């Protein structure tokens, strides 16, 4: 491969971070000029360390020069290690330099008014990287981006996230994910926000004890939205989640090429009781949805407290107030009282963080002095705030100093920043100085879930004062090897470098404290055996263990810099910078300089985003295309959507406005059929008589969708419409112990609708909670929220979960009943339940709806009114009436059907 000759290129500073998409900014014809004819993603995960290579090949089909922009999203925790462009056989590589060395070029680009933010945060978990280049007619360009990350264990699972957004059909599109875990893979599942049943045919997963391979290779026709359109359906996330076997409590040591990594996650230990104080900001800026979601989350978190825990609440605005003068046990009575208190928290006033934090420490100190803290328990303070301090002590440095002095290493502090009006750097430093961590809570419909998820991470402490020890004659250096607390569902990771003349066996000792006892784990690992495991190049990349060690060391050094004093901070920074340059990692301390062909006018500058930058630099990203951008910048509107024009139709001749009133129908009048019973209760075929009518204002109420439509297998009446009318709130809709499924709901009688419906499976242990706002899927205490009509395709052992653009969520299991959930926004708006394959219910099914799948007997038609009959279910009589209802299984406004309707 040729490299550019001296004098033919100039450098552009790029501080990189994200995945790949290609762009030009012209009209519709220009969109097709830059053709992405190949896009491949190859990700190798070895012992949790992921090495991902994205390669995109494009050609300019126009007869003039066009600009192609490579644009990618990648995980925030990832470090880019390489980027290059190959243009007509000439390679233009990226070179990683110290950020200060590239500052002159950076400043010059900004002074010229050129874009200086080409790498930016684009979501909760991703950052975006882009670079553009001019492409001559018929010329081809190959872009290649490489990044690496160590997958962290979160609530019992590792997650590999890939963004897929080509936004044009790609002739050769392929994703390959190879996973190698010597400990053994305990489960593996995939999830996608773009997958359709048609696309799912292109997805294959193979797995054995230690290896897994996920391949996604769709054809052009599978990528198309429809045969008539050339648009692609690929636009969203692809996630692989997995966990590993842990037969040994002492963990697993893996060795490769002179380096080792030790993974430790003994989940079987008993939970240590905790003393936790929740410090809740109720200042005026929390007013509205924030305080509502905080109350909702706090109430659910209180429910999750263990009876062995103690707790208290502090709410603060201009002043801080305690719920109780002392910590109290998490008894049912105390938790219910605290929930009532939380319900009444209202937002108003200023923000006095200093006094609230000192009050929390004083509560813990008082409890300790009075010997109210159980022996062996741990103490936690959880702060939630959405803004900077405005009352009392307002200097962030002074507050950090006061809190650090008060805590004095005795308690762990966790800080949650709600939204982007709070200084995340302030909270992060305060948390890290006091043995905890900080987390941003994003303002969205699932903010309450984010708070609950965070609490679940710290809800179950298993060990404290954890220390890893290795023989000095075998190990030259290690990453962080002492940890204050180990929480269930997480993992402690120590990596190190072996000495050149190390022994044949590497031993390790892990010391820690349980609730009432000290504990020591010991293990040995044979170096030669471990080295042999990593000989297969298909599943590993060169020197991956060494790079894992360097990656982890840099991440920990960057974290330590946050709370370090100036002199120590400089030493930490120097070491992190040296490692970043030695291993070619783009970090906050380095920049990547990319050379481009001579004559390319625009310089591009980007920096790896830092969490707090979002406060001052809100960036809206317009519609992005994998290949090219849509439309011209001046015509873009915030939100990246299309305008909806009022008035005349977009297609066809102008006409009179269509009446929107539900009391006007342009339809036929449906005359209900006469039904005659055959012997045994079966009816003859129905005879529907249709009479054409002209549009009229109908005097009766519009047809509504029923609460539930039940298919009844083996019955002469194939569907039963059920409406819940009698006062009831929590409803056991159906339960089938043989199927291992239960469906419950909360029905608001006054509004005649469900406020939520919940489906619980025994195997796999999954709970799906549907509300009008969103769907929440919970597995292993891990919550995932999905908005209605947001495409979803999730496959886990024993369960497939899909949702289409219509908002139909289907939960299907092999040889089991399929359960559907839908947020119907037609007449009778609300949550709806659907059932498929109901002949698979067992004889033990029960519940308000489940009873209809037991012995059902239809009585004869009423002699006085043939639209009525009696339905006998388990010895009870129900009156059934023939009515017009809307079938909510059809798209709104739904399809009118005639069905036997029962009120419960």
Residue pairs with C-beta under 8 A, 6 or more apart in sequence:
1 86
1 89
1 91
2 89
2 90
2 91
3 90
3 91
3 93
4 90
4 91
4 92
4 595
4 597
7 598
8 597
8 598
9 92
9 595
9 596
9 597
9 598
10 595
10 596
10 598
10 600
10 603
11 105
11 593
11 594
11 595
12 105
12 109
12 131
12 593
12 594
12 595
12 596
12 603
12 604
12 605
13 102
13 105
13 106
13 109
13 591
13 592
13 593
13 603
13 605
13 606
14 83
14 94
14 118
14 119
14 129
14 131
14 591
14 592
14 593
14 594
14 604
14 605
14 606
15 99
15 119
15 586
15 590
15 591
15 592
15 605
15 606
15 607
15 608
16 80
16 83
16 94
16 119
16 129
16 145
16 586
16 592
16 606
16 608
17 74
17 76
17 78
17 80
17 119
17 127
17 128
17 129
17 586
17 606
17 608
17 609
18 71
18 72
18 73
18 74
18 119
18 122
18 126
18 127
18 128
18 129
18 130
19 54
19 71
19 72
19 73
19 74
19 126
19 128
19 129
19 145
19 162
19 163
20 39
20 54
20 56
20 70
20 71
20 72
20 129
20 143
20 145
20 626
21 69
21 70
21 71
21 72
21 130
21 165
21 166
21 167
21 624
21 625
21 626
21 627
22 34
22 36
22 56
22 58
22 68
22 69
22 70
22 71
22 143
22 625
22 626
22 627
22 628
23 34
23 67
23 68
23 69
23 71
23 130
23 132
23 624
23 625
23 627
23 628
23 629
24 30
24 31
24 33
24 34
24 66
24 67
24 68
24 69
24 627
24 628
24 629
25 67
25 628
25 629
25 631
25 632
25 633
26 33
26 66
26 628
26 632
27 631
27 632
30 62
30 66
30 628
31 168
31 625
31 627
31 628
31 630
32 61
33 60
33 61
33 62
33 66
33 628
34 58
34 59
34 60
34 61
34 62
34 66
34 68
34 135
34 627
34 628
35 58
35 59
35 60
35 61
35 168
35 627
36 56
36 57
36 58
36 166
36 168
36 170
36 626
36 627
37 57
37 58
37 59
37 170
37 171
37 172
38 55
38 56
38 57
38 170
38 171
38 172
38 173
39 54
39 55
39 56
39 57
39 166
39 170
39 172
39 173
39 174
39 626
40 53
40 54
40 55
40 172
40 173
40 174
40 175
40 176
41 52
41 53
41 54
41 162
41 164
41 174
41 175
41 176
42 52
42 53
42 55
42 175
42 176
43 50
43 51
43 52
43 53
43 160
43 162
43 175
43 176
43 177
43 178
44 50
44 51
44 52
44 178
44 180
44 539
44 540
44 541
45 51
45 151
45 160
45 177
45 178
45 179
45 180
45 181
46 180
46 534
46 539
46 540
46 541
46 544
47 180
47 181
47 182
47 254
47 261
47 263
47 544
47 545
47 548
48 150
48 151
48 152
48 158
48 181
48 263
48 493
49 148
49 149
49 150
49 151
49 544
49 545
49 547
49 548
49 551
50 148
50 149
50 150
50 151
50 160
51 146
51 148
51 541
51 544
51 547
52 74
52 78
52 146
52 147
52 148
52 149
52 162
53 144
53 145
53 146
54 72
54 143
54 144
54 145
54 146
55 142
55 143
55 144
56 70
56 142
56 143
56 144
56 626
57 140
57 141
57 142
57 143
58 68
58 135
58 140
58 141
58 143
58 627
59 138
59 139
59 140
59 141
60 66
60 68
60 135
60 136
60 137
60 138
60 139
60 140
61 138
62 137
63 137
64 137
65 134
65 135
65 136
65 137
66 134
66 135
67 132
67 133
67 134
67 135
68 132
68 133
68 135
68 141
68 627
68 628
69 130
69 131
69 132
69 133
69 628
69 629
70 85
70 130
70 131
70 132
70 133
70 143
70 145
71 128
71 129
71 130
71 624
71 626
72 128
72 129
72 130
72 145
72 163
73 122
73 123
73 126
73 127
73 128
73 129
73 163
73 165
74 80
74 126
74 127
74 129
74 145
74 147
74 163
75 125
75 126
75 127
75 149
75 161
76 121
76 125
76 126
76 127
76 609
77 149
77 150
77 152
77 555
78 147
78 148
78 149
79 147
79 148
79 149
79 551
79 554
79 580
79 585
79 586
79 587
80 129
80 145
80 146
80 147
80 585
80 586
80 592
81 146
81 147
81 148
81 583
81 584
81 585
81 586
82 93
82 94
82 144
82 145
82 146
82 584
83 93
83 94
83 129
83 131
83 143
83 144
83 145
83 146
83 592
83 594
84 91
84 92
84 93
84 94
84 143
84 144
85 91
85 92
85 131
85 133
85 141
85 142
85 143
85 144
85 594
85 596
86 92
86 141
86 142
86 144
87 133
87 135
87 139
87 140
87 141
87 597
88 136
88 139
88 140
90 597
92 594
92 595
92 596
92 597
93 594
93 595
94 592
94 593
94 594
95 592
95 593
95 594
95 595
96 580
96 581
96 584
96 585
96 586
96 590
96 591
96 592
96 593
97 581
97 590
97 591
97 592
97 593
98 577
98 581
98 589
98 590
98 591
99 588
99 589
99 590
99 591
99 607
101 591
102 591
102 593
105 593
105 603
105 605
106 116
106 591
106 605
106 607
108 603
109 116
109 603
109 604
109 605
110 116
110 605
112 603
114 602
114 603
114 604
114 605
115 604
115 605
116 605
116 606
116 607
117 605
117 606
117 607
117 617
117 619
118 129
118 130
118 131
118 604
118 605
118 606
119 127
119 128
119 129
119 130
119 606
119 607
119 608
119 609
120 127
120 128
120 606
120 609
120 617
120 619
120 621
121 127
121 128
121 609
121 611
121 613
121 614
122 128
122 621
124 442
125 161
126 161
126 163
127 608
127 609
128 621
129 145
129 606
130 604
130 606
131 143
131 594
131 604
132 602
132 604
133 141
133 596
133 597
133 600
134 597
134 599
134 600
135 141
148 547
148 551
148 585
149 551
150 493
150 548
150 551
150 552
150 555
151 158
151 159
151 160
152 158
152 490
152 491
153 243
153 265
153 489
153 490
153 491
154 457
154 489
154 490
154 782
155 453
155 456
155 457
155 489
155 780
155 781
155 782
156 243
156 267
156 489
156 780
156 781
156 782
157 241
157 242
157 243
157 780
157 782
158 241
158 242
158 243
159 239
159 240
159 241
160 177
160 239
160 240
160 241
161 237
161 238
161 239
162 175
162 177
162 237
162 238
162 239
163 236
163 237
163 238
164 175
164 194
164 234
164 235
164 236
164 237
164 238
165 234
165 235
165 236
165 624
165 626
166 173
166 232
166 234
166 626
166 627
167 232
167 234
167 235
167 624
167 625
167 626
167 627
168 230
168 232
168 625
168 626
168 627
168 628
169 220
169 223
169 224
169 230
169 232
170 220
170 223
170 232
170 626
171 220
173 217
173 218
173 223
173 234
174 215
174 216
174 217
175 214
175 215
175 216
175 217
175 238
176 213
176 214
176 215
177 212
177 213
177 214
177 215
177 240
178 211
178 212
178 213
178 538
178 539
179 185
179 188
179 211
179 212
179 213
179 214
179 240
179 242
179 539
180 210
180 211
180 536
180 539
180 540
181 210
181 211
181 242
181 244
182 210
182 252
182 254
182 533
183 210
183 244
183 245
183 246
183 247
183 252
183 263
184 209
184 210
184 244
184 245
185 207
185 209
185 210
185 211
185 212
185 242
185 243
185 244
185 245
186 242
186 243
186 244
186 245
187 242
187 243
187 796
187 797
188 205
188 207
188 212
188 240
188 241
188 242
188 797
189 240
189 241
189 242
189 794
189 795
189 796
189 797
190 203
190 205
190 214
190 238
190 239
190 240
190 241
190 794
190 795
191 237
191 238
191 239
191 241
191 784
191 792
191 793
191 794
191 795
192 236
192 237
192 238
192 239
192 791
192 792
192 793
192 794
193 236
193 237
193 790
193 791
193 792
193 793
194 233
194 234
194 235
194 236
194 237
194 238
194 791
194 793
195 203
195 238
195 791
195 792
195 793
195 802
196 233
196 791
196 793
196 804
197 802
198 222
199 218
199 222
199 223
199 233
199 234
199 793
200 793
201 222
202 216
202 217
202 218
202 219
202 222
203 214
203 215
203 216
204 214
204 215
204 216
205 212
205 213
205 214
205 215
205 795
206 212
206 213
207 213
211 539
212 242
214 240
216 238
218 234
221 227
223 232
223 233
223 234
224 230
224 231
224 232
224 233
225 231
225 232
225 233
236 791
244 252
246 252
246 265
246 266
246 267
248 523
249 266
249 268
249 269
249 521
250 264
250 266
250 508
250 510
250 521
250 522
250 523
251 262
251 263
251 264
251 265
251 266
251 508
251 510
251 521
251 523
252 262
252 263
253 260
253 261
253 262
253 506
253 508
253 523
253 525
253 530
254 260
254 261
254 263
254 525
254 530
254 533
254 534
254 545
255 498
255 506
255 525
255 527
255 530
255 531
255 545
256 530
256 531
256 533
256 534
256 540
256 543
256 544
256 545
256 546
257 531
257 534
257 543
257 545
257 546
258 497
258 498
258 500
258 546
259 495
259 496
259 497
259 498
259 545
259 546
259 548
259 549
260 475
260 495
260 496
260 498
260 506
260 525
260 530
260 545
261 493
261 494
261 495
261 496
261 545
261 548
261 549
262 468
262 493
262 494
262 495
262 496
262 508
263 491
263 492
263 493
264 466
264 468
264 486
264 491
264 492
264 493
264 494
264 510
265 486
265 490
265 491
265 492
266 462
266 463
266 521
267 462
267 488
267 489
269 462
269 463
269 488
269 514
270 462
270 514
270 515
271 306
271 308
271 460
271 461
271 462
271 488
272 376
272 377
272 378
272 461
272 462
272 463
272 464
272 514
272 515
273 306
273 308
273 309
273 310
273 374
273 376
273 377
273 378
273 515
274 306
274 309
274 310
274 377
274 378
274 379
274 380
274 461
275 309
275 310
275 311
275 327
275 364
275 367
275 373
275 374
275 377
275 378
275 379
275 380
276 305
276 309
276 310
276 311
276 379
276 380
276 381
276 382
277 311
277 312
277 313
277 314
277 327
277 360
277 363
277 364
277 380
277 381
277 382
278 298
278 301
278 311
278 312
278 313
278 314
278 382
278 384
279 314
279 316
279 356
279 357
279 360
279 381
279 382
279 383
279 384
280 294
280 298
280 313
280 314
280 315
280 316
280 345
280 384
281 315
281 316
281 317
281 351
281 353
281 356
281 383
281 384
281 385
281 386
281 387
281 418
282 291
282 315
282 316
282 317
282 345
282 346
282 347
282 348
282 349
283 316
283 317
283 318
283 347
283 348
283 349
283 350
283 351
283 386
283 387
283 390
284 317
284 347
284 348
284 349
284 350
285 347
285 351
285 386
285 387
285 421
286 294
286 347
286 386
286 418
287 347
287 348
288 347
289 443
289 447
290 347
290 386
290 418
290 419
290 443
290 447
291 345
291 346
291 347
293 447
293 448
293 451
294 345
294 384
294 418
294 448
294 451
295 342
295 343
295 345
296 448
297 447
297 448
297 449
297 451
297 452
297 455
298 313
298 342
298 345
298 451
299 339
299 342
299 343
300 448
300 452
301 451
301 452
301 455
302 311
302 330
302 335
302 338
302 339
302 342
303 335
303 339
304 452
304 455
304 456
304 459
305 311
305 330
305 335
306 330
307 329
307 330
307 331
308 330
308 374
309 329
309 330
310 327
310 328
310 329
310 330
310 367
310 372
310 373
310 374
310 377
311 327
311 328
311 330
311 334
311 338
312 322
312 323
312 324
312 326
312 327
312 328
312 363
313 322
313 323
313 324
313 338
313 341
313 342
314 320
314 321
314 322
314 323
314 356
314 359
314 360
314 363
315 321
315 323
315 345
316 351
316 352
316 353
316 355
316 356
317 347
317 348
317 349
317 350
317 351
317 352
317 391
318 349
318 350
318 351
318 352
318 391
318 392
319 349
319 352
319 355
320 352
320 355
320 356
320 359
322 359
322 363
323 338
323 341
326 363
326 366
326 367
326 370
326 372
327 363
327 364
327 367
327 372
327 373
328 334
349 391
350 390
350 391
351 385
351 387
351 388
351 389
351 390
351 391
352 389
352 390
352 391
352 392
353 383
353 385
353 389
353 399
354 389
354 392
354 393
354 398
354 399
354 402
354 403
355 392
355 393
356 383
357 381
357 383
357 399
357 402
357 403
357 406
358 402
358 403
358 406
360 381
360 383
361 381
361 403
361 406
361 407
361 411
362 406
364 373
364 379
364 381
364 410
364 411
367 373
373 379
375 516
376 513
376 514
376 515
376 516
377 515
378 412
378 461
378 464
378 485
379 410
379 411
379 412
380 411
380 412
380 413
380 414
380 436
380 458
381 407
381 411
381 412
381 413
381 414
381 436
382 414
382 416
382 455
382 458
383 413
383 414
383 415
383 416
383 427
384 416
384 418
384 441
384 451
385 415
385 416
385 417
385 418
385 422
385 427
386 417
386 418
386 419
386 421
386 422
387 421
387 422
388 394
388 396
388 421
388 422
388 423
388 426
389 396
389 399
393 399
393 402
396 423
396 426
399 426
399 430
400 426
400 429
400 430
400 433
403 413
403 430
403 433
403 434
404 430
404 433
404 434
407 413
407 434
409 434
409 435
411 434
411 435
412 434
412 435
412 436
412 484
412 485
413 430
413 431
413 434
413 435
413 436
414 431
414 436
414 437
414 438
414 439
414 454
414 458
415 427
415 428
415 430
415 431
415 436
415 437
415 438
415 439
416 427
416 438
416 439
416 440
416 441
416 451
416 454
417 423
417 424
417 427
417 438
417 439
417 440
417 441
418 441
418 443
418 447
419 441
419 442
419 443
420 443
420 614
420 615
420 618
421 615
423 612
423 615
424 438
424 440
424 611
424 612
424 615
425 562
425 611
425 612
427 438
428 437
428 438
428 562
428 611
429 562
429 563
430 438
431 437
431 438
432 438
432 559
432 562
432 563
433 563
435 484
435 485
439 454
440 611
441 447
441 450
441 451
441 454
442 450
445 773
445 774
445 785
445 787
446 774
446 776
446 783
446 785
449 776
449 783
449 785
452 783
453 782
453 783
456 489
456 781
456 782
456 783
457 487
457 489
457 490
458 487
459 487
459 488
459 781
460 487
460 488
460 489
461 485
461 486
461 487
461 488
462 486
462 487
462 488
462 514
463 485
463 486
463 512
463 513
463 514
463 519
464 484
464 485
464 486
464 512
464 513
465 482
465 484
465 511
465 512
465 513
466 482
466 483
466 484
466 485
466 486
466 492
466 510
466 511
466 512
467 481
467 482
467 483
467 510
467 511
467 512
468 478
468 481
468 482
468 492
468 494
468 508
468 509
468 510
469 481
469 508
469 509
469 510
469 511
470 478
470 496
470 506
470 507
470 508
470 509
471 503
471 506
471 507
473 499
473 502
473 503
474 498
474 499
474 502
474 503
474 506
474 507
475 496
475 497
475 498
475 499
475 502
475 506
476 496
476 497
476 498
476 499
477 496
477 497
478 494
478 495
478 496
478 497
479 493
479 494
479 495
479 496
479 549
479 552
479 553
479 556
480 494
480 556
481 494
483 492
486 492
486 512
489 780
489 781
493 552
495 545
495 548
495 549
495 552
495 553
496 549
497 546
497 549
498 506
498 527
502 527
503 527
504 526
504 527
504 528
505 524
505 525
505 526
505 527
506 524
506 525
506 527
507 522
507 523
507 524
507 525
508 522
508 523
508 524
508 525
509 520
509 521
509 522
510 520
510 521
510 522
511 518
511 519
511 520
512 518
512 519
512 520
513 519
534 540
534 544
534 545
547 583
550 579
550 582
550 583
550 585
551 583
551 585
553 576
553 579
554 576
554 579
554 580
554 585
554 587
557 572
557 573
557 575
557 576
557 579
558 576
558 587
558 588
560 572
561 569
561 572
561 573
561 576
564 572
573 589
576 587
576 589
577 589
577 590
579 585
580 586
580 587
580 589
580 590
581 590
586 592
586 608
587 608
588 607
588 608
588 610
591 607
594 604
620 638
620 639
620 640
621 640
622 629
622 630
622 633
622 636
622 640
623 629
623 630
623 631
623 636
623 640
637 643
648 654
648 655
649 655
661 697
662 702
662 827
663 697
663 698
663 699
663 702
664 695
664 696
664 697
664 698
665 695
665 696
665 698
666 695
667 693
667 896
668 690
668 691
668 692
668 693
669 690
669 691
669 693
670 688
670 690
670 884
670 896
670 898
671 688
671 689
671 690
671 691
672 867
672 882
672 884
672 898
673 686
673 687
673 688
673 689
673 882
673 898
674 687
674 866
675 683
675 684
675 686
675 861
675 866
675 882
676 683
676 684
676 861
677 683
677 858
677 860
677 861
678 684
678 716
681 716
681 857
681 858
682 716
683 716
683 717
686 898
688 898
702 827
703 827
703 884
703 885
703 886
703 896
704 827
704 828
704 885
704 886
705 824
705 826
705 827
705 828
705 832
705 885
705 886
705 887
705 888
705 894
706 721
706 722
706 723
706 828
706 885
706 886
706 888
706 899
706 901
707 722
707 723
707 724
707 747
707 752
707 753
707 754
707 832
708 721
708 722
708 724
708 733
708 832
708 833
708 849
709 719
709 720
709 721
709 722
709 832
709 834
709 885
709 887
709 888
709 889
709 899
710 719
710 720
710 721
710 722
710 835
710 838
710 849
710 852
711 718
711 719
711 835
711 836
711 838
712 718
712 719
712 720
712 838
712 852
712 853
712 856
713 838
713 839
714 839
715 856
715 858
716 858
717 858
717 899
717 900
719 897
719 899
720 852
720 871
720 880
720 899
720 900
720 901
720 902
721 883
721 885
721 899
721 900
721 901
721 902
722 849
722 852
722 901
722 902
722 903
722 904
723 752
723 901
723 902
723 903
723 904
724 731
724 747
724 749
724 752
724 848
724 903
724 904
725 749
725 752
725 903
725 904
726 749
726 903
726 904
727 749
728 747
728 749
729 746
729 747
729 748
729 749
730 744
730 745
730 746
731 744
731 745
731 746
731 747
731 848
732 742
732 744
732 846
732 847
732 848
733 743
733 744
733 745
733 757
733 833
733 847
733 848
733 849
733 850
734 741
734 742
734 743
734 845
734 846
734 847
734 848
734 849
734 850
734 853
735 741
735 742
735 743
735 845
735 846
735 847
735 850
736 742
736 817
736 841
736 842
736 844
736 845
736 846
736 850
737 842
737 844
738 842
738 844
739 816
739 817
739 840
739 841
739 842
739 845
740 761
740 762
740 763
741 759
741 760
741 761
741 762
741 816
741 817
741 819
742 759
742 760
743 757
743 758
743 759
743 760
743 819
743 833
743 847
743 849
744 757
744 758
744 760
745 754
745 756
745 757
745 758
745 831
745 833
746 754
746 755
746 756
746 757
747 753
747 754
747 755
748 754
748 755
751 830
752 828
753 828
753 829
753 830
753 831
754 830
754 831
755 771
755 772
755 831
756 769
756 770
756 771
756 831
757 769
757 770
757 821
757 831
757 833
758 767
758 768
758 769
758 770
759 767
759 768
759 770
759 811
759 819
759 821
760 766
760 767
760 768
761 767
761 799
761 811
761 813
763 798
764 779
764 796
764 797
764 798
764 799
765 779
765 780
766 777
766 778
766 779
766 796
766 799
767 777
767 778
767 779
768 775
768 776
768 777
768 778
768 801
768 809
768 811
768 821
769 775
769 776
769 777
769 778
770 776
770 809
770 821
770 823
770 831
771 831
772 823
772 830
772 831
773 787
774 785
774 786
774 787
774 788
775 785
775 786
775 787
775 788
775 803
775 809
775 821
776 783
776 784
776 785
776 786
777 783
777 784
777 786
777 794
777 801
778 784
779 796
786 792
786 803
788 803
788 807
788 823
789 803
789 804
789 805
789 806
789 807
790 803
791 803
791 804
791 805
792 801
792 802
792 803
792 809
793 800
793 801
793 802
794 800
794 801
794 802
795 801
798 813
798 814
799 811
799 812
799 813
800 810
800 811
800 812
800 813
801 809
801 810
801 811
802 809
802 810
802 812
803 809
803 810
806 822
806 891
807 822
807 823
808 820
808 821
808 822
808 834
808 889
809 820
809 821
809 822
810 818
810 819
810 820
810 836
811 818
811 819
811 820
811 821
812 818
812 836
815 840
816 837
816 840
817 835
817 836
817 837
817 838
817 840
817 841
818 835
818 836
818 837
819 833
819 834
819 835
819 836
820 833
820 834
820 835
820 836
821 831
821 832
821 833
821 834
822 831
822 832
822 833
822 834
822 888
822 889
823 830
823 831
823 832
824 830
824 831
824 832
824 888
824 892
824 894
825 892
826 886
826 888
826 892
826 893
826 894
827 886
827 893
827 894
828 886
828 888
832 888
833 849
834 889
838 853
841 850
841 853
843 854
845 853
845 854
846 854
848 904
851 873
851 874
852 873
854 873
854 874
855 873
855 874
856 871
856 872
856 873
857 871
857 872
857 873
858 869
858 870
858 871
858 872
858 880
859 869
859 870
859 871
859 872
860 869
861 868
861 869
862 868
862 869
867 881
867 882
867 883
868 879
868 880
868 881
868 882
869 880
869 900
870 877
870 878
870 879
870 880
871 877
871 878
871 879
871 880
871 900
871 902
872 878
878 902
878 904
879 902
879 903
880 900
880 901
880 902
881 900
881 901
881 902
882 898
882 899
882 900
882 901
883 898
883 899
883 900
883 901
884 896
884 897
884 898
885 896
885 897
885 898
885 899
885 901
886 893
886 894
886 895
886 896
886 897
887 894
887 895
887 896
887 897
888 894
